[in-house]
Amino acid sequence: MFTGLVECLAEVAEIIDEPPGKRLVIRAPQIAAEATLGESIAVNGCCLTVVAINQATFAFEAGPETLSRTNLGQLQAGSRVNLERSLQVGDRLGGHFVSGHIDAVGRLDQRDEDGEWATFWFRVPPELTRQMVSKGSIAVDGVSLTLVDVEPDRFSVQLIPHTLSVTTLGALKPGDPINLETDLLAKYAQKAVAPE
């Protein structure tokens, strides 16, 4: 379980083919120094397991399902990723509950700049917007955000300068893919009221 509060912006050091999957080697000395084998870390919001560690890097194995259903399959050496270690009992919960299980890949549809701030519109599969409400929560590439407007196949968020500078979101261009996870509570509410 995660909070959607990104701990650091890291760099993909290497991607190694390990059919049918890939090994992602991430450079993040500040996290690698404390990471343990088997630990869960969210990479762009996707929960992955640490399988190797050295002084400045750690590695994850991503299978074909993960690579095809997230934006991790499009990463290259040099790509930037958002990282967050899993929530521990007793930690503050400053974002919202994020499971690290990606619902779909969306795309940045529109980026409206307002000085150092920005409003982003993301295009998403329509079945996901049924789990969204204005002022509700959404995780975009693992970043906990507040929904502003929700339309049948897209939604908007407002981003403060800090979020734009310390996450991958600041570098997004229209058309870029993003990992989406809707609010866990919205999923249960939708299931509870859905006809059998």
Secondary structure, DSSP 8 states (H G I E B T S, - for coil): -B-S---EEEEEEEEEEETTEEEEEEE-HHHHTT--TT-EEEETTEEEEEEEE-SSEEEEEE-HHHHHHSGGGG--TT-EEEEEE---TT----S--B-S---EEEEEEEEEEETTEEEEEEE--HHHHTT--TT-EEEETTEEEEEEEEETTEEEEEE-HHHHHHSGGGG--TT-EEEEEE-HHHHHHHHHHS--
